[in-house]
Amino acid sequence: MHFNIQRLVDDLGGATAVAKQVGIGRTVPYGWVRRSFISSHHLSLIKEANPLLDINCYFEHEDAHDTDNLGCST
């Protein structure tokens, strides 16, 4: 499984919006995407700012050719 950080950031309004929500510099989310890593601390801040967000939706299968890559029911 892979955690799609780019889609998470996009769904939350972009890097600047996410940064404002969690009180970090606006370039930090770009680093998450570039490194393909986000800390549990930042995930918890995102969840606190967006309590209805289903984090499970951002887990995807590694196979890029998989047509059902979403971790949520649609």
C-alpha positions in Angstrom: 0.0 0.0 0.0 1.0 3.6 -0.6 -0.2 6.7 1.1 -1.1 9.3 -1.5 0.1 12.5 0.1 -0.4 14.6 -3.0 -4.1 13.7 -3.2 -4.5 14.5 0.5 -2.9 17.9 0.1 -5.0 18.6 -3.0 -8.2 17.5 -1.4 -7.6 19.8 1.6 -7.1 22.9 -0.7 -3.5 22.8 -1.6 -0.2 23.2 0.3 -0.9 26.7 1.5 -4.3 25.8 2.9 -2.9 22.7 4.7 -0.1 24.7 6.1 -2.5 27.3 7.5 -4.7 24.6 9.0 -1.9 23.0 10.9 0.3 26.0 11.6 3.4 25.2 9.6 5.3 26.9 6.8 3.7 26.7 3.4 6.6 24.8 1.8 6.4 21.9 4.3 3.6 20.0 2.5 5.7 20.2 -0.7 8.5 18.4 1.2 6.0 15.7 2.3 5.1 15.1 -1.3 8.7 15.2 -2.5 9.9 12.7 0.1 6.8 10.6 0.0 6.7 10.9 3.8 4.5 12.6 6.3 4.9 12.3 10.1 2.2 10.9 12.3 2.4 14.3 14.2 1.4 16.2 11.1 -1.2 13.6 10.2 -2.7 14.1 13.7 -2.8 17.9 13.2 -4.5 17.5 9.9 -7.1 15.1 11.4 -7.6 17.6 14.3 -8.3 20.4 11.8 -10.5 18.1 9.6 -12.3 15.8 12.0 -14.5 14.3 9.3 -11.5 13.4 7.1 -11.2 9.7 6.4 -7.5 9.1 6.3 -8.1 5.6 5.0 -9.2 7.1 1.6 -5.6 8.0 0.8 -4.1 4.5 1.0 -3.7 3.0 -2.4 -2.5 -0.2 -3.9 1.1 -0.1 -5.2 0.1 -1.3 -8.7 -0.2 1.8 -10.8 -2.4 -0.1 -13.3 -5.0 -1.0 -10.6 -8.2 0.7 -11.6 -9.6 0.5 -8.0 -6.9 2.4 -6.2 -9.1 4.1 -3.6 -9.2 2.9 -0.1 -12.8 4.2 0.4 -16.1 3.0 -0.9 -17.6 5.3 -3.4 
